Amino acid sequence: MKTKSPINLSLGSIKLHYPVVFTLSVVCLTGAMGHKLYNQPKLKAGTIAPQTIIAPKAGEIENKEQTEKNRQAASQSSVAMLMVDTSANQQIDQNLQQLLSQLNNVRTTAGSFPFVDVSILSLGSQRYLRSSNDRDWEALQIAVEHYRKQKSGRLTGKPSGINRVQGTPPNSRISNDDSTEFDRAVGEIAAHRLNTSAQNLSSLISEILAARQAYAQAVTQLLQIVEQQKQPIFAQTNILDISDDDWTKTQMGIQDIAQRILSQGISPGLPENILPDAVRLNVQASIPKDGEQVATIILLKVLQPNLRKDEAKTKVQAQQAAAEVPPVMVSVKKGDIIVHKGATITPWQFTVLEYYRLSRRGINWWGLTYLTCAVVAGIGVFILVQRRTKLRLRQRDCLLFLLLTLSIPLVLTFNIDYAGWSSIGLLLGSFYGATLGVTVIGLLLLVLPIGLEVSQIAAIAGAAGGILGSCVAKRLHSREELALLGIAIALTQGGVHLIIKLALGGLVFGTASYLVLQEAVFFGVSGLIWSIVALGVSPYLEKIFDLVTPIRLAELSNPNRSLLQQLATKTPGTFQHTLFVATLAEAAAKKLGCNVELVRAGTLYHDIGKMHDPQAFIENQMGGPNKHDTEIQDPWKSAEIIRKHVTEGLVMARKHSLPTAIQAFIPEHQGTMQIAYFYHQAQQIAKEDPTCTVDDSDFRYYGPIPQSRETGIVMLADSCEAALRSLKDATPEKALAMVNNILRARWQDEQLVESGLKREEITEIAQIFVQVWQQFHHKRIAYPKLKASARRGE
């Protein structure tokens, strides 16, 4: 029965037992996490004073609490810094252009104004003629005809049916202002009639009628705008009575005034009269008289506050205001009582005690003990998880776990909330898998607050990014994918931070929302930066701590690597053997849930030692003579040459700096198996020569036997490869029986006892090997032979 050696982690000739590793980890982690426990005051705010404490000397002490209150008051009372809101300016300009466009459409509908030469009809008469009602228009036409007859001397006296106001019909009601406009229009039209022909008068009347109709349509259109803009005052303005020239000037003036006022800025919360007064003054200086009222209405309609708070400058302004507040200093005289015995110590009294160093600082042994217990429990949980994952940790692995774990509390010691959670999760997940990475992150999240002042929100958000990195990193196979993972970690950290902030503080707006969002963005960026740091140091850690990651394994599996190119060139038969073994082993590893990338890379290098003497191995002889039969003719020497491919392979692997995990495949794929062919030759010689003795150890590989499931699978694949290649027309049942015999022999030879493979898995592996063999040796269509003449094209 084999005796088990003490469990230890070895590095070269140094042996480090688990108790030593455990103790070192507890001491280092407790020391790093218990920073605040080493210098804690026994007397602090809220505790009871054990005795009356008197000031030993006079001093000037800052009342930090009052100073902070004063500075907060100064910060809150500082004037907010404003900035122009370009989006508000764009919206105002858009609204202004839209309103002017609508009014231009109305004026287009109304037609040109004036619609006839002002030498015939004045502007006032033209305004009246096209805007008067139908009854006034009919009365005006009658009055014009009567007025013309009076002037021509055909009518004397006062005609019946005409009132005293210039021939207006008695049923018409005309106000004094309208009477003036009416009389003037009558006079101008009648005067035109006297100075021109009846045909010209008829043309003038037609133009007036057309203008009246267009005006009526424009008024209807204007009322629709009034309803849309909810500005009834538009209906009462003289928008249609402004001449075309004045309207052009009015539009230009409106746009200039709007631009001028917006450039000066309109802050929210202005008194009601400020903006109207500013608009009125600008309008009087820039707008024609007839357009002032319309311009004022339009500007007051579209102008809105366009200034918003500049959060960054306001914050700086508040900080400057707070910095200018002098500290509140309190004079304490020698002999003054700081606190009476039995009284509760206030924050101010604690400040005085700290000033005189009377707070009795020392080590918080209870807190330190509690932290030590938590660290011990955490390490215990980690060991349990590690054993369940069946991942064997070397001394260097334990050291790396410890160093990466210590990096978090060491960063937090400097009051930096942006600790490297993401980098730790990404590195541990990439090196050791998701389970151990998530375990370390979770334990840190629970233990850190015991000994350090940690922002819970920052810790949870950082842990979320670290967990994401741990879970995904092992699945990635390129640096580009890891870079994208860094972006995902940044979004996760920032998003979780923002969600927690909003959940705890409710939905916020204004300055608070800006600061919350800014903090979340900074936290996300920190996650990205730490991820970049992890990507940068990963290759160095892989080299220093002899680690393999999916990315490094993919790089090692590249057939363009120097060692593999040499293998393909110097030993082509061995290289083909290697590729088939890799195919068998990968299929089995995938089915059993092993590390497929490690199996692929390890298989490619497992026989590199055969390059030391390619012709000593039958797969490289290419049908030529076998040197063991023609040259050596000594089974002992032949066995030594065969065994040497393991030792030479290790030399080559170390020379090319292959990771230990890859080097392990070179000796372990042979284990301590017997070199049966030459062993039987030696036995035959021993039978013929009684003086010759055969030592079994001379014909066995040096070992060790497979120490992992991956190397065990490669041993089985390597053992079955030649046998499967030799089968030509065998049935799958015959092939399976042969493979089972080979694998059973390895199991009975105790080559797999330390590999972790189970007996039932051996049967499953045999079935997988046969399935792969069938894929390589499927039946093909037999093509008919062509006659020679047909091949020559005859």
VOGU-3710 file (C-alpha; in Angstrom, 3 decimals, decimal comma):
1> mktkspinls> 0,000/0,000/0,000  1,365/3,374/-1,000  1,954/5,939/1,756  0,823/9,453/1,065  3,350/12,214/1,450  2,409/15,406/3,366  0,371/17,812/1,352  2,652/20,597/0,149  3,066/23,111/-2,600  6,479/22,927/-4,203
11> lgsiklhypv> 8,500/25,375/-6,219  11,807/23,903/-7,294  13,539/22,619/-4,207  11,493/24,819/-1,831  8,544/23,190/-0,084  5,849/25,285/1,486  3,281/23,418/3,550  -0,347/24,418/3,687  -0,172/25,603/7,340  2,598/28,037/6,413
21> vftlsvvclt> 0,653/29,322/3,410  -2,467/29,606/5,535  -0,696/31,541/8,315  1,039/33,865/5,863  -2,252/34,632/4,130  -4,059/35,365/7,400  -1,300/37,683/8,620  -0,997/39,607/5,346  -4,732/39,985/4,732  -5,475/40,973/8,314
31> gamghklynq> -2,624/43,453/8,261  -3,837/45,074/5,060  -7,545/45,113/5,905  -7,196/46,125/9,550  -5,585/49,478/8,855  -8,105/51,520/10,851  -7,994/49,117/13,819  -4,364/49,793/14,726  -4,803/53,384/15,875  -8,331/53,775/17,205
41> pklkagtiap> -9,218/56,169/20,029  -10,739/54,636/23,132  -12,389/57,967/23,908  -14,479/59,173/20,986  -17,680/61,032/20,294  -20,629/59,279/21,897  -18,668/57,440/24,609  -18,761/58,182/28,354  -15,801/60,029/29,842  -14,218/57,825/32,563
51> qtiiapkage> -12,902/60,910/34,378  -12,846/64,688/34,218  -10,240/65,730/31,655  -8,542/69,144/31,842  -6,618/70,988/29,123  -2,889/70,667/29,959  -1,990/73,896/28,164  -3,492/76,770/26,206  -4,211/76,321/22,536  -6,044/77,538/19,478
61> ienkeqtekn> -8,203/74,705/18,171  -10,212/74,693/14,996  -13,891/73,916/15,410  -14,118/71,783/12,321  -17,852/71,216/12,639  -18,622/74,953/12,730  -16,072/75,639/10,013  -17,747/73,058/7,815  -21,179/74,583/8,473  -19,906/78,031/7,530
71> rqaasqssva> -18,317/76,716/4,384  -21,456/74,843/3,408  -23,462/78,026/3,917  -21,004/79,984/1,778  -21,102/77,289/-0,877  -24,894/77,247/-0,971  -25,159/81,036/-1,081  -22,652/81,428/-3,908  -24,067/82,767/-7,151  -24,860/80,119/-9,714
81> mlmvdtsanq> -22,850/80,361/-12,937  -24,982/80,356/-16,054  -24,274/79,243/-19,590  -26,120/79,646/-22,878  -28,290/76,663/-23,715  -27,702/76,188/-27,442  -30,604/73,772/-27,728  -32,946/76,402/-26,279  -31,594/78,966/-28,762  -32,216/76,580/-31,622
91> qidqnlqqll> -35,756/75,915/-30,441  -36,474/79,650/-30,086  -35,109/80,362/-33,561  -37,158/77,489/-34,978  -40,340/78,801/-33,348  -39,626/82,334/-34,586  -39,042/81,227/-38,170  -42,166/79,088/-38,079  -44,328/81,980/-36,820  -42,899/84,458/-39,328
101> sqlnnvrtta> -43,469/81,936/-42,097  -47,113/81,588/-41,090  -47,586/85,367/-41,013  -45,875/85,691/-44,410  -48,323/83,165/-45,813  -51,195/85,265/-44,454  -49,793/88,429/-46,023  -49,265/86,568/-49,310  -52,921/85,592/-49,239  -53,890/89,234/-48,594
111> gsfpfvdvsi> -51,846/90,403/-51,575  -49,510/93,370/-52,015  -50,038/96,457/-49,920  -50,515/99,123/-51,085  -52,473/97,477/-53,875  -52,717/100,695/-55,992  -50,468/103,688/-56,422  -50,536/105,946/-53,346  -50,925/108,921/-55,696  -54,425/107,650/-56,434
121> lslgsqrylr> -55,357/106,363/-52,975  -53,463/107,070/-49,775  -52,318/104,233/-47,508  -55,002/105,100/-44,985  -57,738/104,970/-47,637  -56,451/101,667/-48,970  -56,421/100,169/-45,450  -60,009/101,324/-44,971  -61,278/100,217/-48,354  -60,137/96,625/-48,119
131> ssndrdweal> -61,013/96,143/-44,420  -64,422/97,890/-44,252  -67,592/95,789/-44,138  -69,864/95,266/-47,136  -72,482/97,818/-46,004  -69,867/100,551/-45,684  -68,476/99,602/-49,093  -71,919/99,925/-50,719  -72,506/103,254/-48,979  -69,114/104,447/-50,139
141> qiavehyrkq> -69,875/103,692/-53,768  -73,160/105,648/-53,532  -71,398/108,528/-51,832  -68,724/108,617/-54,518  -71,276/108,904/-57,254  -73,156/111,623/-55,389  -69,946/113,473/-54,639  -68,952/113,318/-58,304  -72,319/114,762/-59,394  -72,030/117,579/-56,865
151> ksgrltgkps> -68,626/118,513/-58,143  -69,839/118,455/-61,756  -72,793/120,781/-60,929  -75,499/118,312/-61,993  -76,962/118,008/-58,525  -78,053/120,914/-56,347  -79,541/120,932/-52,900  -79,558/118,047/-50,540  -80,788/114,842/-52,140  -83,287/112,744/-50,293
161> ginrvqgtpp> -82,060/109,486/-48,825  -78,571/110,861/-48,031  -77,591/111,902/-44,483  -75,394/114,789/-43,601  -72,208/112,817/-43,552  -71,063/113,090/-47,145  -73,930/111,217/-48,686  -74,028/108,206/-46,354  -77,309/106,243/-46,453  -79,438/106,844/-43,375
171> nsrisnddst> -79,315/103,199/-42,239  -75,484/103,106/-42,096  -73,733/103,425/-38,749  -70,259/104,894/-39,051  -68,097/105,903/-36,061  -66,291/109,221/-35,972  -62,932/107,582/-36,868  -64,507/105,502/-39,620  -66,385/108,627/-40,808  -63,081/110,372/-41,355
181> efdravgeia> -61,667/107,382/-43,258  -64,940/107,117/-45,177  -64,932/110,780/-46,188  -61,302/110,649/-47,237  -61,793/107,514/-49,331  -64,901/109,003/-50,980  -63,071/112,195/-51,775  -60,012/110,418/-53,237  -62,073/108,058/-55,402  -64,355/110,856/-56,619
191> ahrlntsaqn> -61,357/113,062/-57,384  -59,821/110,241/-59,386  -63,102/109,896/-61,297  -63,107/113,574/-62,218  -59,539/113,364/-63,484  -59,881/110,162/-65,491  -62,287/108,179/-67,558  -65,150/105,978/-66,379  -63,178/102,960/-67,571  -60,269/103,769/-65,253
201> lssliseila> -62,691/104,213/-62,361  -64,189/100,801/-63,110  -60,663/99,304/-63,113  -59,953/100,918/-59,739  -63,182/99,548/-58,294  -62,215/96,065/-59,553  -58,815/96,299/-57,872  -60,473/97,391/-54,632  -62,906/94,464/-54,824  -60,055/91,996/-55,429
211> arqayaqavt> -58,128/93,442/-52,487  -61,209/93,148/-50,260  -61,712/89,506/-51,177  -58,032/88,630/-50,564  -58,123/90,538/-47,294  -61,181/88,581/-46,129  -59,393/85,275/-46,852  -56,276/86,465/-45,042  -58,320/87,427/-41,981  -59,768/83,897/-41,857
221> qllqiveqqk> -56,285/82,419/-42,119  -55,055/84,769/-39,394  -57,814/83,631/-37,054  -56,586/80,042/-37,472  -53,097/81,113/-36,428  -54,607/82,943/-33,463  -56,287/79,716/-32,363  -53,122/77,673/-32,906  -50,739/80,085/-31,167  -53,275/80,924/-28,473
231> qpifaqtnil> -52,535/84,610/-28,931  -55,906/86,445/-29,315  -54,039/89,713/-29,566  -52,905/88,769/-33,090  -56,470/89,295/-34,242  -56,405/92,851/-32,925  -53,129/93,908/-34,511  -52,531/95,616/-37,818  -50,404/92,779/-39,243  -52,189/93,061/-42,600
241> disdddwtkt> -52,113/96,838/-42,624  -48,327/97,121/-42,629  -46,867/98,001/-46,005  -44,664/95,462/-47,736  -41,542/97,582/-47,253  -42,258/98,125/-43,568  -42,999/94,411/-43,089  -39,638/93,473/-44,600  -37,920/95,872/-42,220  -40,041/94,571/-39,349
251> qmgiqdiaqr> -39,006/90,955/-39,963  -35,341/91,853/-40,125  -35,668/93,926/-36,984  -37,439/91,095/-35,126  -34,655/88,626/-35,951  -31,926/91,106/-34,992  -33,628/91,901/-31,690  -34,133/88,202/-30,879  -30,467/87,463/-31,616  -29,335/90,448/-29,550
261> ilsqgispgl> -31,434/89,539/-26,523  -30,525/85,853/-26,690  -26,816/86,666/-26,920  -27,171/88,688/-23,713  -29,074/85,746/-22,197  -32,476/85,300/-20,608  -32,217/83,670/-17,224  -35,140/81,772/-15,703  -37,065/83,452/-12,881  -36,769/87,036/-14,145
271> penilpdavr> -39,335/89,581/-12,831  -42,350/89,835/-15,136  -41,598/93,325/-16,450  -37,906/92,858/-17,292  -38,266/91,030/-20,595  -41,250/93,083/-21,916  -39,423/96,337/-21,117  -36,263/95,114/-22,886  -38,287/94,051/-25,926  -40,193/97,332/-26,016
281> lnvqasipkd> -37,020/99,422/-25,929  -35,394/97,405/-28,700  -38,550/97,515/-30,828  -38,869/101,289/-30,563  -35,262/101,643/-31,739  -35,308/99,150/-34,604  -38,847/98,596/-35,931  -40,965/100,911/-38,173  -43,840/102,592/-36,355  -46,558/100,482/-38,006
291> geqvatiill> -44,762/97,219/-37,098  -43,961/97,924/-33,446  -47,055/96,280/-32,012  -46,712/93,137/-34,127  -42,969/92,877/-33,421  -43,537/93,190/-29,676  -46,170/90,422/-29,692  -44,015/88,079/-31,779  -40,892/88,564/-29,664  -42,709/88,074/-26,374
301> kvlqpnlrkd> -44,305/84,967/-27,830  -41,092/83,213/-28,893  -38,472/84,477/-26,427  -37,882/82,039/-23,557  -35,111/81,623/-20,964  -31,992/80,380/-22,729  -29,591/80,277/-19,812  -29,025/77,188/-17,707  -26,837/76,455/-14,780  -23,229/75,625/-15,613
311> eaktkvqaqq> -22,740/72,785/-13,145  -18,962/72,603/-13,443  -18,335/76,335/-13,053  -20,975/76,602/-10,329  -19,234/73,811/-8,447  -15,883/75,546/-8,811  -17,458/78,833/-7,718  -18,975/77,130/-4,675  -15,648/75,505/-3,818  -13,858/78,830/-4,109
321> aaaevppvmv> -16,461/80,474/-1,901  -16,091/77,707/0,664  -12,290/77,900/0,511  -12,385/81,615/1,271  -14,195/80,989/4,559  -11,592/81,115/7,349  -11,515/78,281/9,896  -13,380/78,893/13,132  -10,728/78,900/15,857  -11,606/78,482/19,525
331> svkkgdiivh> -9,248/79,514/22,308  -8,766/76,970/25,079  -7,021/78,049/28,235  -4,794/75,937/30,394  -6,877/74,240/33,075  -10,157/74,467/31,191  -12,325/71,411/31,687  -12,653/69,563/28,411  -15,226/67,008/29,608  -16,658/66,057/32,980
341> kgatitpwqf> -16,568/62,543/34,355  -19,602/60,510/33,297  -20,584/62,963/30,525  -21,093/61,876/26,933  -18,265/63,150/24,770  -19,457/65,512/22,036  -17,775/65,848/18,641  -16,231/69,167/19,685  -14,885/67,700/22,919  -13,420/64,801/20,948
351> tvleyyrlsr> -11,683/67,317/18,671  -10,115/68,982/21,720  -9,067/65,608/23,120  -7,451/64,741/19,793  -5,633/68,088/19,762  -4,083/67,371/23,170  -3,632/63,657/22,310  -5,827/62,643/25,210  -8,160/60,311/23,246  -6,064/57,306/24,322
361> rginwwglty> -5,437/55,807/20,909  -4,377/52,172/20,636  -5,039/48,859/18,932  -8,638/47,761/18,806  -7,993/44,161/19,834  -11,634/43,129/19,725  -12,063/44,499/16,235  -8,776/42,961/15,109  -9,793/39,582/16,520  -13,125/39,784/14,745
371> ltcavvagig> -11,395/40,684/11,485  -8,912/37,816/11,907  -11,748/35,367/12,420  -13,488/36,702/9,317  -10,275/36,343/7,282  -9,753/32,790/8,559  -13,341/31,908/7,692  -12,948/33,464/4,252  -9,775/31,500/3,540  -11,536/28,360/4,753
381> vfilvqrrtk> -14,390/28,954/2,328  -11,874/29,523/-0,462  -10,106/26,220/0,322  -13,410/24,345/0,280  -14,366/25,849/-3,077  -10,902/25,152/-4,476  -11,119/21,485/-3,462  -14,550/21,144/-5,014  -13,198/22,501/-8,299  -10,370/19,926/-8,085
391> lrlrqrdcll> -7,916/22,597/-9,186  -4,438/21,961/-7,846  -2,701/25,113/-6,664  1,069/25,405/-6,588  3,076/27,649/-4,301  3,261/30,330/-6,976  -0,511/30,129/-7,488  -1,142/30,719/-3,786  1,281/33,640/-3,855  -0,496/35,180/-6,855
401> fllltlsipl> -3,907/34,792/-5,204  -2,549/36,510/-2,130  -0,940/39,383/-4,050  -4,010/40,062/-6,190  -6,289/39,907/-3,169  -4,059/42,295/-1,211  -4,162/44,860/-4,009  -7,780/45,803/-3,216  -7,345/46,729/0,491  -4,006/48,409/-0,234
411> vltfnidyag> -5,658/50,741/-2,780  -8,584/51,412/-0,432  -6,118/52,324/2,335  -5,301/55,474/0,361  -9,008/56,467/0,361  -9,354/55,640/-3,339  -12,812/54,238/-4,059  -11,828/53,267/-7,595  -10,147/50,016/-6,544  -9,109/47,398/-9,081
421> wssiglllgs> -12,069/45,036/-8,693  -12,358/44,567/-12,439  -8,667/43,761/-12,919  -8,690/41,203/-10,079  -11,783/39,488/-11,423  -10,472/39,495/-14,980  -7,061/38,101/-14,035  -8,315/35,438/-11,628  -11,039/34,362/-14,030  -8,564/34,144/-16,886
431> fygatlgvtv> -5,957/32,212/-14,868  -8,074/29,955/-12,641  -11,652/30,046/-13,893  -14,909/31,715/-12,901  -15,549/29,773/-9,689  -12,424/30,822/-7,808  -12,534/34,350/-9,229  -16,123/34,942/-8,107  -15,334/33,379/-4,725  -12,461/35,798/-4,080
441> igllllvlpi> -14,524/38,821/-5,183  -17,467/37,790/-3,013  -15,328/37,146/0,070  -13,582/40,502/-0,329  -16,939/42,236/-0,590  -17,992/40,688/2,742  -14,742/41,040/4,715  -13,404/44,430/3,594  -15,990/46,617/5,431  -14,961/45,045/8,747
451> glevsqiaai> -11,520/46,627/8,799  -11,720/49,447/6,251  -13,983/52,396/5,584  -15,422/51,329/2,250  -18,138/52,937/0,158  -20,735/50,197/-0,093  -22,023/51,504/-3,418  -18,527/51,624/-4,891  -17,723/48,171/-3,535  -20,892/46,579/-4,941
461> agaaggilgs> -20,460/48,243/-8,334  -16,786/47,248/-8,473  -17,603/43,689/-7,425  -20,213/43,498/-10,206  -17,542/44,366/-12,756  -15,106/41,908/-11,189  -17,664/39,088/-11,235  -18,427/39,754/-14,892  -14,712/39,601/-15,693  -14,289/36,348/-13,748
471> cvakrlhsre> -17,219/34,652/-15,465  -16,325/35,603/-19,024  -12,509/35,865/-19,178  -11,856/32,118/-19,356  -14,099/31,789/-22,422  -12,224/34,335/-24,502  -9,469/33,376/-26,907  -7,979/36,667/-28,129  -6,743/39,955/-26,753  -9,383/41,768/-28,826
481> elallgiaia> -12,161/39,875/-27,041  -10,626/40,768/-23,689  -10,558/44,423/-24,742  -14,280/44,251/-25,501  -14,789/42,603/-22,123  -13,095/45,613/-20,538  -15,705/47,872/-22,148  -18,495/45,602/-20,894  -17,008/45,734/-17,379  -16,904/49,536/-17,526
491> ltqggvhlii> -20,566/49,721/-18,573  -21,499/47,237/-15,840  -19,686/49,127/-13,090  -21,044/52,507/-14,164  -24,564/51,141/-14,665  -24,718/49,365/-11,302  -23,337/52,451/-9,555  -25,976/54,664/-11,213  -28,840/52,252/-10,479  -27,930/51,952/-6,795
501> klalgglvfg> -27,565/55,712/-6,443  -30,962/56,309/-8,027  -32,563/53,525/-5,995  -31,273/54,929/-2,710  -31,777/58,614/-3,484  -34,849/58,468/-5,712  -35,139/60,096/-9,120  -33,213/63,368/-8,995  -32,977/66,295/-11,345  -30,788/69,323/-11,835
511> tasylvlqea> -27,398/69,559/-10,177  -27,821/66,370/-8,167  -28,610/64,293/-11,238  -25,583/65,714/-13,042  -23,291/64,817/-10,149  -24,741/61,304/-9,834  -24,287/60,702/-13,551  -20,769/62,154/-13,478  -19,796/59,884/-10,587  -21,200/56,838/-12,403
521> vffgvsgliw> -19,256/57,747/-15,546  -16,036/58,161/-13,570  -16,593/54,795/-11,921  -17,212/53,145/-15,290  -14,060/54,718/-16,725  -12,075/53,472/-13,731  -13,303/49,948/-14,496  -12,082/50,304/-18,069  -8,699/51,629/-16,908  -8,215/48,749/-14,459
531> sivalgvspy> -9,196/46,293/-17,204  -6,536/47,815/-19,454  -4,030/47,447/-16,606  -5,013/43,784/-16,279  -4,533/43,213/-20,008  -1,120/44,857/-19,807  0,211/42,864/-16,850  -1,388/39,537/-17,833  1,456/38,373/-20,141  4,041/39,179/-17,462
541> lekifdlvtp> 2,089/37,350/-14,765  1,691/34,380/-17,103  5,455/34,294/-17,547  6,463/34,959/-13,930  3,937/32,601/-12,333  4,043/29,998/-15,105  0,347/30,228/-15,946  -1,650/29,237/-18,979  -4,707/31,082/-20,202  -6,950/30,310/-23,188
551> irlaelsnpn> -5,227/33,087/-25,079  -1,740/31,802/-24,352  -2,793/28,246/-25,193  -4,191/29,481/-28,509  -0,868/31,181/-29,191  1,072/28,022/-28,303  -1,175/25,977/-30,631  -0,267/28,127/-33,616  1,421/25,781/-36,127  3,698/28,640/-37,212
561> rsllqqlatk> 5,557/28,548/-33,895  9,187/27,588/-34,331  9,087/24,351/-32,344  6,030/23,008/-34,170  7,490/23,915/-37,551  10,632/21,987/-36,658  8,504/19,030/-35,570  6,618/19,017/-38,896  9,855/19,328/-40,894  12,205/16,967/-39,044
571> tpgtfqhtlf> 9,661/14,329/-37,990  6,735/14,439/-40,447  5,450/11,044/-39,341  5,470/12,076/-35,690  3,712/15,305/-36,614  0,888/13,401/-38,350  0,702/11,070/-35,358  0,461/14,147/-33,131  -2,406/15,638/-35,112  -4,453/12,445/-34,915
581> vatlaeaaak> -3,766/12,068/-31,185  -4,843/15,688/-30,718  -8,101/14,992/-32,563  -8,852/11,974/-30,373  -7,903/13,739/-27,135  -9,834/16,941/-27,919  -13,022/14,992/-28,614  -12,718/13,115/-25,314  -11,806/16,262/-23,348  -14,781/18,141/-24,720
591> klgcnvelvr> -17,136/15,309/-23,830  -15,789/15,011/-20,278  -15,727/18,768/-19,660  -11,950/19,063/-19,419  -9,751/21,933/-20,584  -9,885/21,423/-24,352  -7,415/24,234/-25,122  -4,863/22,734/-22,723  -5,319/19,274/-24,206  -4,851/20,602/-27,748
601> agtlyhdigk> -1,692/22,553/-26,913  -0,210/19,819/-24,703  -0,785/17,139/-27,343  0,978/19,173/-30,017  4,164/19,230/-27,902  3,997/15,809/-26,213  6,379/14,120/-28,692  8,792/16,938/-29,550  11,584/14,890/-27,986  11,490/12,519/-30,961
611> mhdpqafien> 13,326/15,197/-32,942  16,547/14,131/-31,196  16,578/10,916/-33,319  13,677/10,833/-35,813  14,711/7,520/-37,479  14,519/5,716/-34,153  10,729/5,882/-34,375  8,900/3,793/-36,937  6,433/6,503/-38,038  9,377/8,515/-39,444
621> qmggpnkhdt> 11,089/5,655/-41,310  8,737/5,949/-44,286  9,120/2,254/-45,208  12,914/2,366/-44,933  15,089/0,045/-42,837  14,548/-0,024/-39,091  17,777/1,120/-37,425  16,969/-0,931/-34,337  17,164/-4,114/-36,449  20,020/-3,114/-38,763
631> eiqdpwksae> 22,316/-0,903/-36,682  21,640/-1,134/-32,953  20,469/-4,724/-32,478  20,446/-4,238/-28,711  17,040/-3,969/-26,963  18,608/-2,232/-23,961  20,069/0,531/-26,122  16,913/0,751/-28,200  14,770/1,121/-25,078  17,091/3,846/-23,827
641> iirkhvtegl> 16,765/5,704/-27,139  12,984/5,418/-27,000  12,904/6,637/-23,389  15,194/9,485/-24,271  12,481/11,199/-26,314  10,871/12,124/-22,976  13,976/13,617/-21,382  15,024/15,347/-24,594  11,507/16,660/-24,994  11,649/18,263/-21,537
651> vmarkhslpt> 15,006/19,850/-22,418  13,537/21,334/-25,592  10,410/22,511/-23,754  12,474/24,341/-21,141  14,726/25,807/-23,809  11,679/27,258/-25,572  10,101/28,392/-22,260  6,981/26,283/-22,549  4,697/26,520/-19,489  4,909/23,772/-16,895
661> aiqafipehq> 1,342/22,757/-17,692  2,444/21,994/-21,269  5,696/20,340/-20,184  3,690/17,949/-18,010  2,275/16,243/-21,121  5,756/15,130/-22,249  6,542/12,672/-19,405  3,000/12,017/-18,211  1,629/10,837/-21,566  3,998/7,842/-21,198
671> gtmqiayfyh> 3,831/7,586/-17,414  5,782/4,552/-16,247  4,574/2,307/-19,058  6,675/-0,572/-20,236  8,419/-0,443/-23,616  6,967/-3,853/-24,372  8,539/-4,595/-27,788  12,150/-4,294/-26,644  11,325/-5,838/-23,252  10,197/-9,001/-24,981
681> qaqqiakedp> 13,295/-8,945/-27,181  15,450/-8,740/-24,052  13,572/-11,673/-22,522  14,269/-13,767/-25,619  17,965/-12,914/-25,364  17,917/-13,790/-21,657  16,438/-17,202/-22,442  19,283/-17,926/-24,838  21,968/-16,461/-22,544  21,488/-17,433/-18,874
691> tctvddsdfr> 24,132/-14,895/-17,795  21,960/-12,046/-19,059  19,349/-10,628/-16,682  16,407/-8,410/-17,586  15,452/-5,601/-15,202  11,897/-4,380/-15,749  12,875/-0,806/-14,798  15,261/-0,663/-17,764  12,306/-0,935/-20,058  9,904/1,471/-18,378
701> yygpipqsre> 9,550/5,208/-18,812  10,670/7,397/-15,947  7,211/8,863/-15,234  5,463/10,407/-13,486  2,101/8,870/-14,264  -0,624/11,333/-15,371  -1,414/13,880/-12,678  -4,471/15,424/-14,359  -7,442/14,343/-16,377  -6,014/16,152/-19,393
711> tgivmladsc> -2,676/14,284/-19,426  -4,503/11,027/-18,691  -6,701/11,504/-21,762  -3,639/12,205/-23,927  -1,955/9,008/-22,633  -4,994/6,976/-23,683  -5,248/8,703/-27,064  -1,526/8,172/-27,704  -1,846/4,489/-26,820  -4,778/3,942/-29,187
721> eaalrslkda> -3,614/6,030/-32,161  -1,333/3,465/-33,806  -3,796/0,645/-33,242  -6,668/2,601/-34,775  -4,561/3,625/-37,763  -3,722/-0,004/-38,414  -7,397/-0,949/-38,757  -8,572/-0,965/-42,367  -11,764/-2,943/-42,874  -12,586/-3,592/-39,216
731> tpekalamvn> -16,109/-3,084/-37,928  -16,836/-0,475/-35,221  -17,486/-3,330/-32,774  -14,049/-4,805/-33,435  -12,426/-1,388/-33,124  -14,226/-0,733/-29,829  -13,148/-4,087/-28,429  -9,528/-3,376/-29,330  -9,622/0,121/-27,787  -11,244/-1,208/-24,617
741> nilrarwqde> -8,466/-3,777/-24,267  -5,797/-1,053/-24,567  -7,483/1,244/-22,080  -8,128/-1,638/-19,670  -4,436/-2,464/-19,770  -3,538/1,126/-18,841  -6,044/1,059/-15,992  -4,788/-2,273/-14,661  -1,196/-1,025/-14,917  -2,238/1,762/-12,479
751> qlvesglkre> -1,211/4,460/-14,908  -4,382/6,483/-14,242  -4,750/6,252/-10,466  -3,621/9,839/-9,913  -5,210/11,386/-13,004  -8,689/11,894/-11,585  -10,324/9,854/-14,344  -13,054/7,454/-13,214  -13,551/3,885/-14,366  -16,860/4,654/-16,044
761> eiteiaqifv> -15,235/7,516/-17,945  -12,731/5,105/-19,483  -15,583/3,292/-21,235  -16,947/6,587/-22,488  -13,514/7,612/-23,786  -13,241/4,357/-25,752  -16,560/5,036/-27,484  -15,437/8,573/-28,368  -12,159/7,317/-29,848  -14,031/4,861/-32,061
771> qvwqqfhhkr> -16,435/7,578/-33,218  -13,504/9,783/-34,249  -11,864/6,788/-36,013  -15,075/6,191/-37,966  -15,106/9,824/-39,098  -11,568/9,440/-40,438  -12,095/6,029/-42,044  -15,543/6,296/-43,594  -16,273/4,392/-46,805  -15,644/6,065/-50,138
781> iaypklkasa> -17,196/5,589/-53,583  -15,176/3,286/-55,804  -14,598/5,097/-59,080  -14,476/2,923/-62,285  -11,081/2,474/-63,868  -10,609/4,288/-67,181  -8,854/2,760/-70,116  -5,497/4,140/-71,100  -6,805/5,295/-74,455  -9,572/7,200/-72,728
791> rrge> -7,031/8,880/-70,469  -5,066/9,960/-73,541  -8,216/11,397/-75,018  -8,352/8,950/-77,948
//
